[in-house]
Amino acid sequence: MVLSYQTNKDQLTSYLKGQHLIDKEDEVVQMEKPGEGNMNFVARIITKNTQLILKQANPYVQKYPHIAAPTERLLVEARFYQTIVHSKGLASLMPALLGVDKDNHILALQNFKNAVDYSFLYQKSSFLTDAELTQVIDFVNQLHQMPLDKLEGYPANHSLRQLNHEHLFRYPFQLDNQLDLNDIQMGLQDIALRYITDKTLRLRIVKLGDLYLSADISLLHGDYYPGSWLKTEQGFKVIDPEFSFVGNREFEIGVLIAHLKMMEAPTQHLTKLSREYMADRGFNWDLCHQFTGVEIIRRIIGLAQLPLHLTLQEKEVLLKQAYRCIMKKTL
């Protein structure tokens, strides 16, 4: 079954009953788009008696259909939900997994009414509250402390990580990637060329990319940024862990810091993160900041653009900071 927003209501009702997701007497009333998804087809299903989210992995990136993507990513996401039930704190911050259809690559998830993602944080003068930032930090603290015995056999998610690796560490630094940055913001292409043509920077990026693909000891969400956070009537929630894998905590925290900087978060938010994240002696803050630099650069000059409300000059300042983060220490 291939889902679309034009899927017949009777057909969808029959499917949901066959998956034991709704009662025999229930039926679909409405199917709607809950928000802007990047990787997957996502729909909110409203029936006479309930609401739920259906999420389907097609063999391509939903936002960029010309980019192939592995359908098994939703099975990795299902495994993530099945793993975090061992932690009441983590489970309370995520939707409940209601069903898994392996044949059609569909997940059924709990719906949060009137929820919006936190992409509004990229607008000027929009900030996390102190309580929300505490929950952002608490989530990764609990996740990264997940006992190793709970992670045994966790999928490597190699195919999706290779796709992410391409757009993090390779595509933004290719001269012939066919992306005209002046279409995004006039003058950005010339600024980007300084980084694309920097051979020393590119060598450093390659080494960081190798570390991203390597295994480690911590369960990562894999795409922990405002687009994966929900503001709901029940409070802060986290979604979309299809990029999850067991890897370097420095990558996850580095990406988080990058987005705090791109949303122009107050300095005290960055201080709070560095103080309250449970970094043991094995945590490498220099490596973390290098991943911060990579994420900033790829979000400004790569394909995966954010709704940034930044001037060209502000982006240039961020790119310079990112460059210093990456080049400061040897790997």
WODAJO-V430690 format. One record per residue. RES is the residue in three letters. PSI is psi in whole degrees, 0 to 359 (none if undefined). OMEGA is omega as a letter, one per 40 degrees, with the letter a starting at -180 (none if undefined). Layout:
BEGIN
RES | PSI | OMEGA
RES | PSI | OMEGA
END
This chain:
BEGIN
MET | 129 | i
VAL | 118 | a
LEU | 146 | i
SER | 169 | i
TYR | 354 | i
GLN | 5 | i
THR | 132 | a
ASN | 135 | a
LYS | 321 | i
ASP | 319 | i
GLN | 318 | i
LEU | 321 | i
THR | 314 | i
SER | 319 | i
TYR | 313 | a
LEU | 322 | i
LYS | 319 | i
GLY | 332 | i
GLN | 4 | i
HIS | 38 | i
LEU | 340 | i
ILE | 162 | i
ASP | 162 | a
LYS | 331 | a
GLU | 351 | a
ASP | 163 | i
GLU | 156 | a
VAL | 131 | i
VAL | 320 | a
GLN | 149 | i
MET | 126 | a
GLU | 163 | i
LYS | 119 | a
PRO | 343 | a
GLY | 183 | a
GLU | 108 | i
GLY | 152 | i
ASN | 307 | a
MET | 322 | a
ASN | 162 | i
PHE | 128 | a
VAL | 134 | i
ALA | 143 | i
ARG | 125 | a
ILE | 122 | i
ILE | 120 | i
THR | 181 | i
LYS | 331 | a
ASN | 346 | a
THR | 178 | i
GLN | 146 | i
LEU | 166 | i
ILE | 132 | i
LEU | 135 | a
LYS | 122 | a
GLN | 133 | i
ALA | 109 | i
ASN | 165 | a
PRO | 33 | i
TYR | 167 | i
VAL | 126 | a
GLN | 318 | a
LYS | 332 | a
TYR | 80 | a
PRO | 342 | i
HIS | 352 | i
ILE | 117 | i
ALA | 147 | i
ALA | 145 | a
PRO | 132 | a
THR | 339 | a
GLU | 358 | i
ARG | 329 | a
LEU | 336 | i
LEU | 327 | i
VAL | 317 | i
GLU | 318 | i
ALA | 319 | i
ARG | 324 | i
PHE | 310 | i
TYR | 322 | i
GLN | 333 | i
THR | 318 | a
ILE | 353 | i
VAL | 343 | i
HIS | 349 | i
SER | 112 | a
LYS | 324 | a
GLY | 315 | i
LEU | 316 | a
ALA | 326 | a
SER | 343 | a
LEU | 7 | a
MET | 158 | i
PRO | 152 | i
ALA | 141 | i
LEU | 119 | a
LEU | 335 | a
GLY | 155 | i
VAL | 122 | i
ASP | 94 | a
LYS | 324 | a
ASP | 323 | a
ASN | 5 | i
HIS | 50 | a
ILE | 135 | i
LEU | 144 | i
ALA | 128 | a
LEU | 156 | i
GLN | 139 | i
ASN | 138 | i
PHE | 117 | a
LYS | 142 | i
ASN | 35 | a
ALA | 145 | i
VAL | 149 | i
ASP | 171 | a
TYR | 23 | i
SER | 342 | i
PHE | 346 | i
LEU | 342 | i
TYR | 353 | i
GLN | 155 | i
LYS | 138 | i
SER | 28 | i
SER | 123 | a
PHE | 155 | i
LEU | 144 | i
THR | 164 | i
ASP | 321 | i
ALA | 320 | i
GLU | 318 | i
LEU | 322 | i
THR | 318 | i
GLN | 324 | i
VAL | 316 | a
ILE | 319 | i
ASP | 321 | a
PHE | 309 | a
VAL | 329 | i
ASN | 312 | a
GLN | 319 | a
LEU | 314 | a
HIS | 348 | i
GLN | 10 | i
MET | 128 | a
PRO | 142 | a
LEU | 327 | a
ASP | 337 | i
LYS | 346 | a
LEU | 1 | a
GLU | 127 | i
GLY | 9 | i
TYR | 135 | a
PRO | 143 | a
ALA | 338 | i
ASN | 37 | a
HIS | 318 | a
SER | 316 | a
LEU | 325 | i
ARG | 324 | i
GLN | 320 | i
LEU | 315 | i
ASN | 321 | i
HIS | 318 | i
GLU | 317 | a
HIS | 349 | i
LEU | 314 | a
PHE | 352 | a
ARG | 297 | a
TYR | 313 | a
PRO | 342 | a
PHE | 16 | i
GLN | 128 | a
LEU | 330 | a
ASP | 35 | a
ASN | 1 | i
GLN | 13 | i
LEU | 114 | i
ASP | 102 | a
LEU | 342 | i
ASN | 339 | i
ASP | 336 | i
ILE | 314 | i
GLN | 120 | a
MET | 129 | a
GLY | 347 | a
LEU | 328 | a
GLN | 316 | a
ASP | 320 | i
ILE | 317 | a
ALA | 326 | a
LEU | 331 | i
ARG | 327 | a
TYR | 323 | i
ILE | 325 | a
THR | 4 | a
ASP | 103 | a
LYS | 322 | i
THR | 317 | i
LEU | 316 | a
ARG | 323 | i
LEU | 320 | i
ARG | 320 | i
ILE | 320 | i
VAL | 315 | a
LYS | 320 | i
LEU | 322 | i
GLY | 321 | i
ASP | 320 | i
LEU | 322 | i
TYR | 320 | a
LEU | 348 | a
SER | 158 | i
ALA | 157 | i
ASP | 213 | a
ILE | 0 | a
SER | 139 | i
LEU | 126 | a
LEU | 147 | i
HIS | 319 | i
GLY | 343 | a
ASP | 54 | a
TYR | 93 | a
TYR | 174 | a
PRO | 332 | i
GLY | 344 | i
SER | 10 | i
TRP | 143 | i
LEU | 137 | i
LYS | 113 | a
THR | 172 | i
GLU | 338 | i
GLN | 6 | i
GLY | 196 | a
PHE | 132 | i
LYS | 161 | i
VAL | 138 | a
ILE | 180 | i
ASP | 59 | i
PRO | 30 | a
GLU | 341 | i
PHE | 7 | a
SER | 151 | i
PHE | 170 | i
VAL | 109 | a
GLY | 210 | a
ASN | 123 | i
ARG | 329 | a
GLU | 326 | i
PHE | 311 | a
GLU | 314 | a
ILE | 326 | i
GLY | 317 | i
VAL | 318 | i
LEU | 314 | i
ILE | 319 | i
ALA | 318 | a
HIS | 327 | i
LEU | 322 | i
LYS | 320 | a
MET | 334 | i
MET | 6 | i
GLU | 44 | i
ALA | 149 | i
PRO | 150 | a
THR | 324 | a
GLN | 338 | i
HIS | 318 | i
LEU | 323 | i
THR | 317 | i
LYS | 318 | i
LEU | 312 | a
SER | 331 | a
ARG | 323 | a
GLU | 345 | i
TYR | 134 | a
MET | 73 | i
ALA | 118 | i
ASP | 185 | a
ARG | 339 | a
GLY | 354 | a
PHE | 132 | a
ASN | 101 | a
TRP | 328 | i
ASP | 314 | i
LEU | 318 | i
CYS | 312 | a
HIS | 333 | i
GLN | 320 | i
PHE | 327 | i
THR | 314 | a
GLY | 317 | i
VAL | 315 | a
GLU | 320 | i
ILE | 313 | a
ILE | 314 | a
ARG | 331 | i
ARG | 338 | a
ILE | 323 | a
ILE | 6 | i
GLY | 187 | a
LEU | 323 | a
ALA | 75 | a
GLN | 151 | i
LEU | 160 | i
PRO | 59 | a
LEU | 132 | i
HIS | 62 | a
LEU | 144 | i
THR | 167 | i
LEU | 321 | a
GLN | 321 | i
GLU | 322 | i
LYS | 322 | i
GLU | 320 | i
VAL | 316 | i
LEU | 319 | i
LEU | 321 | i
LYS | 318 | i
GLN | 318 | i
ALA | 318 | i
TYR | 315 | i
ARG | 322 | i
CYS | 316 | a
ILE | 321 | a
MET | 354 | a
LYS | 315 | a
LYS | 155 | i
THR | 153 | i
LEU | none | none
END
